[in-house]
């Protein structure tokens, strides 16, 4: 387990973690399961989800772990996930951790007409949080934690928000995570008068299946010659210990009594409050991303 500070038992509280059949999401779920939470895992593959449930039950001694299979790039799956999670939890979800992430080597468009990385990293957490709001509100004091990633700095190009003009996988991934933070900042403002809080956590770097499977073409051109060296170094530098450290901020925000009413704050990988990136503080940027997400939320999903 990680050395997360300031946590308490979350026994009896229902926690939903997306992207939790492997990597940072699974270790976050493991820690919260060990603290006594009722945890719902979310993954695309049923066999991996079943294996993750068995693993967490075995290693934590807590059998209150289940899974829902859903593809976070599909809005129909995200809507179904919200419905199933709410029903399974008896209409009450206490913690939602939007951890699922995606990156691509080239531009792909989902069945909903959204660029895939933008769909998973920005639109899915926006829609899932909205569609799960009745269950979150019923908690009386629910927490939403959006997990950022990559290198969350630089600018958000509103003219290339879905990679329409140019696309380099990891660079675009970084932009989508900034866009997610901008959406989260606005969402926290919208929630200010409700019993639901929303904060953003930066996990730091870890070697997970997502970066393990990156193709050379996903990297910026200048970095491509050293990709073979990176593949050798990453398991050593960002291996198991880094993976456990990467759960620190999300577990802290999910369980800390000190943060039960904290809203609209960005936490770094050490679970410390840190300034938002400049791009996130631009009103035009936030509003543009918010309106795009609203448009996707309100459109009919495919059958």
QUIMOSUL-V656125 format. One record per residue. RES is the residue in three letters. OMEGA is omega in whole degrees, -180 to 180 (999 if undefined). Layout:
BEGIN
[[RES OMEGA] [RES OMEGA]]
END
This chain:
BEGIN
[[UNK 178] [UNK -176] [UNK -177] [UNK -178] [UNK 169] [UNK -180] [UNK 177] [UNK 176] [UNK 175] [UNK -179] [UNK 179] [UNK 180] [UNK -178] [UNK -178] [UNK 176] [UNK -178] [UNK 177] [UNK -179] [UNK -169] [UNK 176] [UNK 177] [UNK 173] [UNK -177] [UNK -179] [UNK 180] [UNK -180] [UNK 174] [UNK 179] [UNK 180] [UNK -178] [UNK -179] [UNK 174] [UNK 179] [UNK 178] [UNK 174] [UNK -179] [UNK 167] [UNK -168] [UNK 174] [UNK 177] [UNK 177] [UNK 177] [UNK -178] [UNK -172] [UNK -175] [UNK -179] [UNK 177] [UNK 180] [UNK 179] [UNK 179] [UNK 179] [UNK 178] [UNK -180] [UNK -179] [UNK -178] [UNK 177] [UNK -177] [UNK -173] [UNK -178] [UNK -177] [UNK 179] [UNK -178] [UNK -176] [UNK 179] [UNK 177] [UNK -179] [UNK 172] [UNK 179] [UNK 180] [UNK 175] [UNK -173] [UNK 175] [UNK -179] [UNK -179] [UNK 177] [UNK 178] [UNK 179] [UNK 178] [UNK 178] [UNK 178] [UNK 179] [UNK -179] [UNK -178] [UNK -180] [UNK 179] [UNK -180] [UNK -179] [UNK -177] [UNK -180] [UNK 177] [UNK -178] [UNK 172] [UNK -175] [UNK -179] [UNK 172] [UNK 177] [UNK 178] [UNK -175] [UNK -175] [UNK 179] [UNK 180] [UNK 170] [UNK -178] [UNK 178] [UNK 177] [UNK -174] [UNK 175] [UNK -180] [UNK -179] [UNK 178] [UNK 178] [UNK 179] [UNK -179] [UNK 174] [UNK -167] [UNK -179] [UNK 178] [UNK 180] [UNK -176] [UNK -171] [UNK -175] [UNK -173] [UNK -177] [UNK 178] [UNK 176] [UNK -176] [UNK -179] [UNK 179] [UNK 178] [UNK -175] [UNK 179] [UNK -174] [UNK 177] [UNK 180] [UNK 178] [UNK 180] [UNK -180] [UNK 178] [UNK -177] [UNK 178] [UNK -176] [UNK 179] [UNK 173] [UNK -179] [UNK 177] [UNK -177] [UNK 176] [UNK -178] [UNK -179] [UNK 177] [UNK -172] [UNK 174] [UNK -176] [UNK -175] [UNK 172] [UNK -178] [UNK -178] [UNK 177] [UNK 179] [UNK -171] [UNK 177] [UNK 177] [UNK -177] [UNK -174] [UNK 178] [UNK -174] [UNK 169] [UNK -167] [UNK -176] [UNK 177] [UNK 179] [UNK 176] [UNK 178] [UNK 180] [UNK -180] [UNK 179] [UNK 172] [UNK 178] [UNK 176] [UNK 179] [UNK 178] [UNK 176] [UNK -178] [UNK 178] [UNK 179] [UNK -179] [UNK 179] [UNK 177] [UNK 180] [UNK -176] [UNK -171] [UNK -177] [UNK -178] [UNK 176] [UNK -179] [UNK 176] [UNK 177] [UNK 178] [UNK -179] [UNK 179] [UNK 174] [UNK -175] [UNK -169] [UNK -175] [UNK 176] [UNK -180] [UNK -177] [UNK -179] [UNK -179] [UNK -180] [UNK 176] [UNK -175] [UNK 179] [UNK 175] [UNK 179] [UNK -178] [UNK 179] [UNK -177] [UNK 173] [UNK -175] [UNK -178] [UNK -178] [UNK -172] [UNK 179] [UNK -177] [UNK 180] [UNK 178] [UNK 178] [UNK 178] [UNK -179] [UNK 176] [UNK -174] [UNK -172] [UNK 178] [UNK 180] [UNK -176] [UNK -175] [UNK -178] [UNK -171] [UNK -178] [UNK 178] [UNK 179] [UNK 179] [UNK 178] [UNK -177] [UNK 177] [UNK -170] [UNK -174] [UNK -178] [UNK 178] [UNK 178] [UNK -179] [UNK -180] [UNK -169] [UNK -174] [UNK 176] [UNK -180] [UNK -175] [UNK -174] [UNK 179] [UNK 179] [UNK -176] [UNK 174] [UNK -178] [UNK 178] [UNK -180] [UNK 180] [UNK -175] [UNK 176] [UNK -179] [UNK 178] [UNK 176] [UNK -177] [UNK -178] [UNK 175] [UNK 173] [UNK -177] [UNK -177] [UNK -178] [UNK -175] [UNK -180] [UNK -176] [UNK -178] [UNK 179] [UNK -179] [UNK -176] [UNK 179] [UNK 180] [UNK 179] [UNK -178] [UNK 177] [UNK 179] [UNK 178] [UNK 180] [UNK 179] [UNK 180] [UNK -172] [UNK -180] [UNK 178] [UNK 177] [UNK -180] [UNK -177] [UNK 999]]
END
